[in-house]
């Protein structure tokens, strides 16, 4: 995953402020804001959404899942649909672990998301069944670092190529 991973939890707090501010906009203002977002910011939004999923796991507070969903709605699945789907995996995992009411929150977000983002959010979160091994689908691992759970890209397996060992990162 080529996302911009926030370095600390201050980023999650900023993401929460952005999400709440976004919800206070009129739908036309929200559309104007989304039109200003470039690919670098989309990657950052996905990284922030994953950080918020981590906050949900570490605090047990499902409100962080809501923040992650809002950030993903702002990103709009416009950077790279596959990356957005991969980012949905840790969010779904955190939703499962915190019993977050994702369906209700998605209903509230439909009016604020673009039509295509609302449809893609529904697709990404429609199936409530998630297993603990689902993180493998998103090519992520959950690690404990200094007593805090963090999602990290899964290590790529070493591959042999024409008699030479080559490790892909």
N, C-alpha and C positions, 0 to 999 in steps of 0.2 A: 504494500500500500504506500503510495507516495503522498501521504497527507502531511500537513504541518502539525506536528505533535506539540501541544502546549507544554511548557517546561514546568509549570507549577499550577496550583489550584486558584491562583489569582485570575487565571484565564477563565476558569469555570465561573467565577463570580462575574466577570465581565460578560461572559456568554449569557448568564442569567439576566443581567441588566439589559442586554441587547434584546433578548427574547421578550421580556416584559414590555420594553419600549415598542417593539414591533407590534405586539398585540394591541397597543393603545392607538395605533394608526388607523385611519380610514382605509378601506380596501384599495382605493386609487393611490393613496400615498404609499401603501405597502408595495404595490406593483411598481411604482416609480423607484422605490428603494431597491427592489430586486433587480431592476434594469441596470442599476449602477454597479452591481457586484461583478467583479472580474474573476477569472479562474483561480488566481492566487487566494482571493478572499473565500471562494467556494471551498478550496482545500482546507483553509483555516476553519471555516464553519464546521466542516465534517470532523476535523480534529477536536474542536470544542465540543461537539455533540458527543464524541466518544469520551472525552474527559468528564462530561456531565453524567454519562452512564457510570463511569468509575465512582463519581461522587455519590450516586444513588446506591451503589453496592456498598461503599464504605460507611455511609451514614444510615442506610436503610430507609432513606427518605425518597419516596416515589416522585416527589415534585421535581427532582433532578431529571427524571425520565421525561417529564413534560417539557422541561427546558430543552433537552436533547431533541425531542420531536419538533419543537418550534424552530430550532436552529437548522434542522434538516429541511423543514418546510421553507425556510428562507433560502437555503442553498438551492432548493427546487429540483434536485436530481439533474442539474444542468451541467455540472463539471464533467462527470463521467458516470453514467448510469450504474456501471458495475461497481465503482468505488462507493457510490451512494448506497447500493445494496449491501456491500460489505460493511459499511458503517452502521447499517441497520441491525446487524447481527449482535454487537455488544449492547446496543440500546434495547433490543428485544430480550436479551439475556438479563439485563438489569431490570427490565419491566417484569419479567418472570420472577426474579428473586425478590422483588419488592412488592409484588401483587399490584402493580400500577394499572389503573383503568385506561389503558391505551385506546380502546375503542371510543370511549367518551371523549377523550382529548382530541382524537383525530376528527371527530364530528365537529368540534369547536374550531379546529384549524382549517377546515375546508373553505370557509369564507375568506380566510387570509392568505391562502396559498394560491399559486397559479393553478389553472385547470389541470395541466399536465402533472404538476407536483402533487396535487390532491389525489389524482388517480394513482400515481406511483407510490405515494405513502400508503394508500389503501392496499395496493398489491404487496408492498413490503411487510405490512403489519397485519394482513388479513388473517393469517393462520396463527392462532394463539398457542398452538402446540410448539414448544421449543424444548429441546433436550440440552443437558449440560454439555454434550459433545458438539453442539451446534456451532461453537466458536471455531471449530476446524473449518467449517464452511466459509467463514469470513477470513480465514488465514490469519487468525489471531490466537494468542495465548493469554491467559490471565495469570499474572505473576504477583507475588507479594514482594514489595520493595519497602524496606523500613517500616513494616507493619501496615502498609497501605496497598490495596489491590490496584493493579494497573493492567490495562490491555496493552499488549505489545505485538508487533508483527511476528508471526511464527518464523522460526529460523528456517531458512531454505536448506534442503538436503544437499550434501556435497555430491557433485556429479563428476563422473569420469568422462573425459573426452580425449579420444585418440591417444591413449596411453599416458596422458598427463592429468593430474588431479587439478580440478578447478572448482573453486567454491564460489557460488553465486550469492550475491547479497542483494 
